[in-house]
Amino acid sequence: MTELKLGKLPDRTPVKLTITIAPSLNQALQAYAELYRETYGQAEPVAELIPYMLESFLASDRSYAKALKNRPAEATQAGTKTTRRKQRLGDASPPES
């Protein structure tokens, strides 16, 4: 079988997650969305910002990155996807060990 430089693409089916948050967190997220609009001149709903906020948080958490390195390859695939996506988007450098 031919080996291509680009591997098989991962599952990209979106997963809907419903959470309940404290009113204070909701206010903070709304304030962030407003600051985002002021900064970039484009309004984005909080629900659109949250996935990128979570990806950024995970990509910058050194303890998380270190823990992923100590897990079997299958368990680390999710963390690797996040890091690769952030690198592709230019949003973050890879986590340091």
DSSP file (Angstrom, degrees, kcal/mol; ACC not computed):
  #  RESIDUE AA STRUCTURE BP1 BP2  ACC     N-H-->O    O-->H-N    N-H-->O    O-->H-N    TCO  KAPPA ALPHA  PHI   PSI    X-CA   Y-CA   Z-CA
    1    1 A M              0   0    0      0, 0.0     2,-0.2     0, 0.0     0, 0.0   0.000 360.0 360.0 360.0 140.2    0.0    0.0    0.0
    2    2 A T        -     0   0    0      1,-0.1     2,-0.6     0, 0.0     0, 0.0  -0.465 360.0-141.4 -70.9 137.3    1.2    3.5   -0.8
    3    3 A E        -     0   0    0     -2,-0.2     2,-0.2     4,-0.0     4,-0.1  -0.907  16.4-158.2-101.8 118.6    2.2    5.7    2.1
    4    4 A L        -     0   0    0     -2,-0.6     4,-0.1     2,-0.2     0, 0.0  -0.620  24.7-124.8 -89.7 153.1    1.2    9.3    1.6
    5    5 A K  S    S+     0   0    0     -2,-0.2     2,-0.6     1,-0.1    -1,-0.1   0.873 101.5  66.2 -63.7 -36.6    2.9   12.1    3.4
    6    6 A L  S    S-     0   0    0      1,-0.0    -2,-0.2    -3,-0.0     3,-0.1  -0.788  85.1-143.3 -88.0 120.4   -0.6   13.2    4.7
    7    7 A G        -     0   0    0     -2,-0.6     2,-0.1     1,-0.2    -2,-0.1  -0.165  39.4 -66.2 -73.5 173.6   -2.0   10.6    7.0
    8    8 A K        -     0   0    0      1,-0.1    -1,-0.2    -4,-0.1     0, 0.0  -0.392  61.3-109.2 -61.6 134.9   -5.7    9.7    7.2
    9    9 A L        -     0   0    0     -3,-0.1    -1,-0.1     1,-0.1     3,-0.1  -0.371  33.9-116.8 -67.4 144.3   -7.7   12.6    8.5
   10   10 A P        -     0   0    0      0, 0.0     2,-0.2     0, 0.0    -1,-0.1  -0.255  43.8 -74.5 -75.4 167.9   -9.2   12.2   12.0
   11   11 A D        -     0   0    0      1,-0.1     0, 0.0     2,-0.0     0, 0.0  -0.469  46.7-177.9 -61.5 125.6  -12.9   12.1   12.8
   12   12 A R        +     0   0    0     -2,-0.2    -1,-0.1    -3,-0.1     3,-0.0   0.089  31.3 135.0-116.0  20.7  -14.1   15.7   12.5
   13   13 A T        -     0   0    0      1,-0.1    -2,-0.0     2,-0.0     0, 0.0  -0.594  59.5-119.6 -72.1 121.6  -17.7   15.1   13.5
   14   14 A P        -     0   0    0      0, 0.0     2,-0.5     0, 0.0    -1,-0.1  -0.283  20.8-145.6 -62.9 148.0  -18.6   17.9   15.9
   15   15 A V        -     0   0    0     -3,-0.0     2,-0.4     2,-0.0    -2,-0.0  -0.974   8.3-140.6-116.7 124.3  -19.7   16.9   19.4
   16   16 A K        -     0   0    0     -2,-0.5     2,-0.4     2,-0.0     0, 0.0  -0.722  20.6-173.6 -86.9 131.3  -22.3   18.9   21.2
   17   17 A L        -     0   0    0     -2,-0.4     2,-0.5     2,-0.0    -2,-0.0  -0.993   8.7-159.2-127.4 127.9  -21.7   19.4   24.9
   18   18 A T        +     0   0    0     -2,-0.4     2,-0.3     2,-0.0    -2,-0.0  -0.927  18.4 171.8-109.8 128.5  -24.2   21.1   27.2
   19   19 A I        -     0   0    0     -2,-0.5     2,-0.5     2,-0.0    -2,-0.0  -0.887  28.5-133.0-131.1 162.4  -22.9   22.5   30.5
   20   20 A T        -     0   0    0     -2,-0.3     2,-0.3     0, 0.0    -2,-0.0  -0.972  28.3-172.5-114.6 130.9  -24.3   24.6   33.3
   21   21 A I        -     0   0    0     -2,-0.5    -2,-0.0     1,-0.0     0, 0.0  -0.832  28.3 -97.9-123.0 160.9  -22.1   27.5   34.5
   22   22 A A     >  -     0   0    0     -2,-0.3     4,-2.2     1,-0.1     3,-0.4  -0.403  34.5-115.9 -71.5 150.9  -22.3   30.0   37.4
   23   23 A P  H  > S+     0   0    0      0, 0.0     4,-2.4     0, 0.0     5,-0.2   0.859 116.5  56.7 -56.1 -36.0  -23.8   33.4   36.7
   24   24 A S  H  > S+     0   0    0      2,-0.2     4,-2.0     1,-0.2     5,-0.1   0.886 107.2  47.9 -65.3 -37.4  -20.4   35.0   37.4
   25   25 A L  H  > S+     0   0    0     -3,-0.4     4,-2.7     2,-0.2    -1,-0.2   0.901 109.7  53.1 -68.9 -39.8  -18.7   32.9   34.7
   26   26 A N  H  X S+     0   0    0     -4,-2.2     4,-2.4     1,-0.2    -2,-0.2   0.921 109.4  48.9 -59.3 -43.6  -21.4   33.8   32.3
   27   27 A Q  H  X S+     0   0    0     -4,-2.4     4,-2.4     1,-0.2    -1,-0.2   0.910 111.2  49.9 -62.8 -41.6  -20.8   37.5   33.0
   28   28 A A  H  X S+     0   0    0     -4,-2.0     4,-2.2     2,-0.2    -2,-0.2   0.901 111.3  48.6 -64.5 -40.5  -17.1   37.0   32.5
   29   29 A L  H  X S+     0   0    0     -4,-2.7     4,-2.5     2,-0.2    -2,-0.2   0.894 111.0  50.0 -66.8 -39.3  -17.6   35.2   29.2
   30   30 A Q  H  X S+     0   0    0     -4,-2.4     4,-2.0     2,-0.2    -2,-0.2   0.908 110.9  49.7 -63.8 -41.6  -20.0   37.9   28.0
   31   31 A A  H  X S+     0   0    0     -4,-2.4     4,-2.4     2,-0.2    -2,-0.2   0.888 110.4  50.7 -64.0 -39.1  -17.4   40.6   28.9
   32   32 A Y  H  X S+     0   0    0     -4,-2.2     4,-2.8     2,-0.2    -2,-0.2   0.925 108.7  51.0 -63.8 -44.3  -14.7   38.6   27.1
   33   33 A A  H  X S+     0   0    0     -4,-2.5     4,-2.2     1,-0.2    11,-0.3   0.882 110.5  49.7 -61.5 -37.9  -16.9   38.4   24.0
   34   34 A E  H  X S+     0   0    0     -4,-2.0     4,-2.4     2,-0.2    -1,-0.2   0.918 111.3  48.0 -66.7 -43.5  -17.4   42.2   24.1
   35   35 A L  H  X S+     0   0    0     -4,-2.4     4,-2.5     2,-0.2    -2,-0.2   0.884 109.7  53.9 -64.1 -37.9  -13.7   42.8   24.5
   36   36 A Y  H  X S+     0   0    0     -4,-2.8     4,-3.0     2,-0.2     6,-0.4   0.935 108.9  48.7 -59.4 -46.6  -13.1   40.4   21.5
   37   37 A R  H  X S+     0   0    0     -4,-2.2     4,-2.1     1,-0.2     5,-0.2   0.912 112.8  47.4 -60.8 -43.7  -15.6   42.5   19.5
   38   38 A E  H  < S+     0   0    0     -4,-2.4    -1,-0.2     2,-0.2    -2,-0.2   0.881 116.4  44.9 -64.3 -38.3  -13.8   45.7   20.4
   39   39 A T  H  < S+     0   0    0     -4,-2.5    -2,-0.2    -5,-0.2    -1,-0.2   0.919 128.2  23.2 -73.2 -45.4  -10.4   44.3   19.7
   40   40 A Y  H  < S-     0   0    0     -4,-3.0    -2,-0.2     2,-0.2    -3,-0.2   0.483  96.2-124.6-105.7  -5.0  -11.2   42.6   16.3
   41   41 A G  S  < S+     0   0    0     -4,-2.1     2,-0.4    -5,-0.3    -4,-0.2   0.718  79.8 100.3  70.2  19.8  -14.2   44.5   15.1
   42   42 A Q        -     0   0    0     -6,-0.4     2,-0.3    -5,-0.2    -2,-0.2  -0.975  67.8-134.8-141.6 124.1  -16.3   41.4   14.8
   43   43 A A        -     0   0    0     -2,-0.4    -9,-0.1    -6,-0.1   -10,-0.0  -0.602  23.7-177.3 -78.7 134.0  -18.9   40.1   17.2
   44   44 A E        -     0   0    0     -2,-0.3    -7,-0.1   -11,-0.3    -8,-0.1  -0.998  28.6-115.1-129.0 135.0  -18.7   36.4   18.0
   45   45 A P    >>  -     0   0    0      0, 0.0     4,-1.4     0, 0.0     3,-1.4  -0.364  26.6-116.7 -66.8 150.1  -21.2   34.6   20.2
   46   46 A V  H 3> S+     0   0    0      1,-0.3     4,-2.4     2,-0.2     3,-0.4   0.886 115.2  61.0 -53.3 -41.4  -19.8   33.2   23.4
   47   47 A A  H 34 S+     0   0    0      1,-0.2    -1,-0.3     2,-0.2    -3,-0.0   0.795 105.4  48.1 -59.6 -28.2  -20.7   29.7   22.2
   48   48 A E  H <4 S+     0   0    0     -3,-1.4     4,-0.5     1,-0.1    -1,-0.2   0.793 113.3  47.4 -80.4 -29.4  -18.3   30.2   19.2
   49   49 A L  H  X S+     0   0    0     -4,-1.4     4,-2.1    -3,-0.4     3,-0.5   0.843  96.2  72.4 -79.3 -34.6  -15.5   31.4   21.4
   50   50 A I  H  X S+     0   0    0     -4,-2.4     4,-2.7     1,-0.2     5,-0.2   0.873  92.5  52.8 -56.3 -46.7  -15.6   28.8   24.1
   51   51 A P  H  > S+     0   0    0      0, 0.0     4,-2.2     0, 0.0    -1,-0.2   0.902 113.1  45.6 -57.5 -38.5  -14.1   25.9   22.0
   52   52 A Y  H  > S+     0   0    0     -4,-0.5     4,-2.2    -3,-0.5    -2,-0.2   0.844 110.9  53.1 -72.5 -32.7  -11.1   28.0   21.0
   53   53 A M  H  X S+     0   0    0     -4,-2.1     4,-2.4     2,-0.2    -1,-0.2   0.918 111.0  46.9 -64.8 -43.4  -10.7   29.2   24.6
   54   54 A L  H  X S+     0   0    0     -4,-2.7     4,-2.7     2,-0.2     5,-0.2   0.906 111.5  50.5 -66.5 -41.8  -10.6   25.6   25.8
   55   55 A E  H  X S+     0   0    0     -4,-2.2     4,-2.6    -5,-0.2    -1,-0.2   0.919 111.5  48.8 -61.0 -43.2   -8.1   24.6   23.1
   56   56 A S  H  X S+     0   0    0     -4,-2.2     4,-1.4     2,-0.2    -2,-0.2   0.911 110.9  50.4 -63.1 -42.9   -5.9   27.5   24.0
   57   57 A F  H  X S+     0   0    0     -4,-2.4     4,-0.6     1,-0.2     3,-0.4   0.948 113.4  44.5 -59.9 -49.8   -6.1   26.5   27.7
   58   58 A L  H >< S+     0   0    0     -4,-2.7     3,-0.8     1,-0.2    -2,-0.2   0.891 111.3  53.5 -63.6 -39.7   -5.2   22.9   27.0
   59   59 A A  H 3< S+     0   0    0     -4,-2.6    -1,-0.2     1,-0.2    -2,-0.2   0.777 112.5  44.9 -66.8 -25.5   -2.4   23.8   24.6
   60   60 A S  H 3< S+     0   0    0     -4,-1.4     2,-1.0    -3,-0.4    -1,-0.2   0.472  85.7 102.0 -98.3  -2.0   -0.8   26.1   27.3
   61   61 A D    <X  -     0   0    0     -3,-0.8     4,-2.2    -4,-0.6     5,-0.2  -0.718  49.8-172.0 -87.1 102.2   -1.1   23.7   30.2
   62   62 A R  H  > S+     0   0    0     -2,-1.0     4,-2.5     1,-0.2     5,-0.2   0.857  83.8  54.2 -64.5 -36.8    2.4   22.2   30.7
   63   63 A S  H  > S+     0   0    0      2,-0.2     4,-2.4     1,-0.2    -1,-0.2   0.899 109.0  49.4 -65.0 -38.6    1.3   19.7   33.3
   64   64 A Y  H  > S+     0   0    0      2,-0.2     4,-2.3     1,-0.2    -2,-0.2   0.931 111.5  48.6 -63.4 -46.3   -1.4   18.4   30.9
   65   65 A A  H  X S+     0   0    0     -4,-2.2     4,-1.5     1,-0.2    -2,-0.2   0.901 112.2  49.2 -61.5 -41.0    1.2   18.1   28.1
   66   66 A K  H  X S+     0   0    0     -4,-2.5     4,-0.8     1,-0.2    -1,-0.2   0.907 110.2  50.4 -65.7 -41.8    3.6   16.3   30.4
   67   67 A A  H >< S+     0   0    0     -4,-2.4     3,-0.7     1,-0.2    -1,-0.2   0.877 106.9  55.3 -64.1 -37.3    0.9   13.9   31.5
   68   68 A L  H >< S+     0   0    0     -4,-2.3     3,-1.5     1,-0.2    -1,-0.2   0.861 101.0  58.7 -63.7 -34.6   -0.1   13.1   27.9
   69   69 A K  H 3< S+     0   0    0     -4,-1.5    -1,-0.2     1,-0.3    -2,-0.2   0.786 103.3  53.3 -65.0 -25.9    3.5   12.2   27.2
   70   70 A N  T << S+     0   0    0     -4,-0.8    -1,-0.3    -3,-0.7    -2,-0.2   0.368  97.2  84.5 -91.5   5.0    3.3    9.5   29.8
   71   71 A R  S <  S-     0   0    0     -3,-1.5     5,-0.1    -4,-0.2    -3,-0.0  -0.649  91.9 -85.2-103.6 161.6    0.2    7.9   28.4
   72   72 A P    >>  -     0   0    0      0, 0.0     4,-1.2     0, 0.0     3,-0.7  -0.232  47.0-104.1 -59.9 156.7   -0.2    5.3   25.6
   73   73 A A  H 3> S+     0   0    0      1,-0.3     4,-0.7     2,-0.2     3,-0.4   0.843 118.8  57.4 -54.3 -40.3   -0.2    6.7   22.1
   74   74 A E  H >4 S+     0   0    0      1,-0.2     3,-0.7     2,-0.2     4,-0.4   0.886 106.2  49.5 -61.4 -39.2   -4.0    6.2   21.7
   75   75 A A  H <4 S+     0   0    0     -3,-0.7     4,-0.4     1,-0.2     3,-0.3   0.765 109.3  52.7 -71.8 -25.0   -4.7    8.4   24.8
   76   76 A T  H 3X S+     0   0    0     -4,-1.2     4,-2.2    -3,-0.4    -1,-0.2   0.552  82.9  88.4 -89.7  -6.7   -2.5   11.2   23.5
   77   77 A Q  H <X S+     0   0    0     -4,-0.7     4,-2.3    -3,-0.7    -1,-0.2   0.886  85.8  53.3 -59.7 -39.5   -4.0   11.5   20.1
   78   78 A A  H  > S+     0   0    0     -4,-0.4     4,-1.8    -3,-0.3    -1,-0.2   0.925 110.8  46.2 -62.6 -44.7   -6.6   14.0   21.3
   79   79 A G  H  > S+     0   0    0     -4,-0.4     4,-2.2     1,-0.2    -1,-0.2   0.871 111.4  52.3 -65.6 -37.1   -3.9   16.3   22.8
   80   80 A T  H  X S+     0   0    0     -4,-2.2     4,-2.9     2,-0.2     5,-0.2   0.893 106.5  53.4 -65.8 -40.3   -1.8   16.0   19.7
   81   81 A K  H  X S+     0   0    0     -4,-2.3     4,-2.6     1,-0.2    -1,-0.2   0.917 109.0  49.3 -61.0 -42.7   -4.7   17.1   17.5
   82   82 A T  H  X S+     0   0    0     -4,-1.8     4,-2.4     2,-0.2    -2,-0.2   0.941 112.9  46.5 -61.6 -47.3   -5.3   20.2   19.6
   83   83 A T  H  X S+     0   0    0     -4,-2.2     4,-2.4     1,-0.2    -2,-0.2   0.922 113.2  48.5 -62.6 -44.9   -1.6   21.1   19.4
   84   84 A R  H  X S+     0   0    0     -4,-2.9     4,-2.7     1,-0.2    -1,-0.2   0.908 111.4  50.1 -62.8 -41.0   -1.4   20.5   15.6
   85   85 A R  H  X S+     0   0    0     -4,-2.6     4,-2.5    -5,-0.2     6,-0.2   0.923 110.6  49.5 -63.6 -42.8   -4.5   22.5   15.0
   86   86 A K  H  X>S+     0   0    0     -4,-2.4     5,-2.1     1,-0.2     4,-0.9   0.906 112.1  48.3 -63.3 -41.2   -3.2   25.4   17.1
   87   87 A Q  H ><5S+     0   0    0     -4,-2.4     3,-0.5     2,-0.2    -1,-0.2   0.920 111.5  50.0 -63.7 -42.7    0.1   25.3   15.2
   88   88 A R  H 3<5S+     0   0    0     -4,-2.7    -2,-0.2     1,-0.3    -1,-0.2   0.892 114.1  44.7 -63.6 -39.1   -1.7   25.3   11.9
   89   89 A L  H 3<5S-     0   0    0     -4,-2.5    -1,-0.3    -5,-0.2    -2,-0.2   0.595 109.3-124.9 -80.8 -10.1   -3.9   28.2   12.9
   90   90 A G  T <<5S+     0   0    0     -4,-0.9    -3,-0.2    -3,-0.5    -4,-0.1   0.725  75.1 123.1  74.9  20.2   -0.8   30.1   14.3
   91   91 A D  S   <S+     0   0    0     -5,-2.1     2,-0.3     1,-0.2    -4,-0.2   0.725  73.2   3.4 -88.1 -22.9   -2.5   30.5   17.7
   92   92 A A        -     0   0    0     -6,-0.9    -1,-0.2    -9,-0.1    -2,-0.2  -0.995  65.1-118.9-160.3 152.3    0.0   28.8   19.9
   93   93 A S        -     0   0    0     -2,-0.3     3,-0.1     1,-0.1    -6,-0.0  -0.547  55.2 -79.0 -87.2 163.0    3.4   27.2   19.9
   94   94 A P        -     0   0    0      0, 0.0    -1,-0.1     0, 0.0   -35,-0.0  -0.265  56.9 -94.7 -62.2 148.8    3.7   23.5   21.0
   95   95 A P        -     0   0    0      0, 0.0     2,-0.2     0, 0.0   -35,-0.1  -0.346  39.5-128.1 -62.8 143.0    3.7   22.9   24.7
   96   96 A E              0   0    0      1,-0.1   -30,-0.1    -3,-0.1   -31,-0.1  -0.636 360.0 360.0 -90.4 151.1    7.1   22.7   26.3
   97   97 A S              0   0    0     -2,-0.2    -1,-0.1   -32,-0.1   -28,-0.0   0.456 360.0 360.0 -95.0 360.0    8.1   19.8   28.5
